């Protein structure tokens, strides 16, 4: 089991990088860009085998940031390629991330319907 | 003479303003960084507590990861709905965007604003205004990685 402080440090550092990217670059970087950037970079690092060591070291500190979601998609896809070949390349990602994606859509929809924006 | 003095004054003010602009953002960057680090770290630390609990209860690592993602998404959707998450986000910046809770926040926050356009093509469509691009690029990377592996192994 990953110790709590490692998750705190890992997650904190990944968020710090995002904050520095937002503050130090002149370009107008929106939260959407950060999300897209993290899922893509996490996926690419994962494909080269560079993200798993981070997950081993900091646990939820690496899986909870959105880069961990990219890692989940890529690892699911690569595993499915081993068992199902080319079909797995298209099915493995959703299979691995099914719970997260479905929760996000269903809980997101329900919350948006039940609550009203403030102000 | 008087006009000259006024111009000098103006130039001095301008230089002073330039100096202020140079110095001003630095403490903000430090403050933002600390906020992002602390809030991001706390969110991930909380998730780790949940993961460790589920693992000790005998759940597999994969299932525990999925379950905790769902819990975090549920909490973020709820706290976005009651308006707390966006208040936190004003200070925490990337600390509240980068974790998966920020993904859920983006879904709810953008969907809530478009209730006027109806529950199907308002809320139902706007859910994906930020989540859509994120998933597109996530899947694109995954499929490309998968296809490369297919071609390398044949």
Interface residues (C-beta under 8 A of the other chain):
Chain A: X1 X2 X4 X5 X6 X7 X8 X9 X10 X11 X12 X13 X14 X15 X16 X17 X18 X19 X20 X21 X22 X23 X24 X31 X32 X34 X35 X36 X38 X39 X40 X43 X44 X46 X47 X58 X59 X60 X61 X63 X64 X65 X66 X67 X68 X69 X70 X72 X73 X74 X76 X77 X78 X80 X81 X85 X86 X88 X89 X90 X92 X93 X94 X97 X99 X100 X101 X103 X104 X105 X107 X108 X109 X110 X111 X112 X113 X114 X115 X116 X117 X118
Chain B: X25 X28 X29 X32 X33 X35 X36 X37 X38 X39 X40 X41 X42 X43 X44 X45 X47 X48 X49 X50 X51 X52 X55 X56 X65 X66 X67 X68 X69 X70 X72 X73 X74 X77 X78 X80 X81 X82 X83 X86 X93 X94 X95 X97 X98 X99 X100 X101 X102 X103 X104 X106 X107 X108 X109 X111 X112 X113 X115 X119 X123 X124 X127 X130 X131 X133 X134 X135 X137 X138 X139 X140 X141 X142 X143 X145 X146 X147 X148 X149 X150 X153
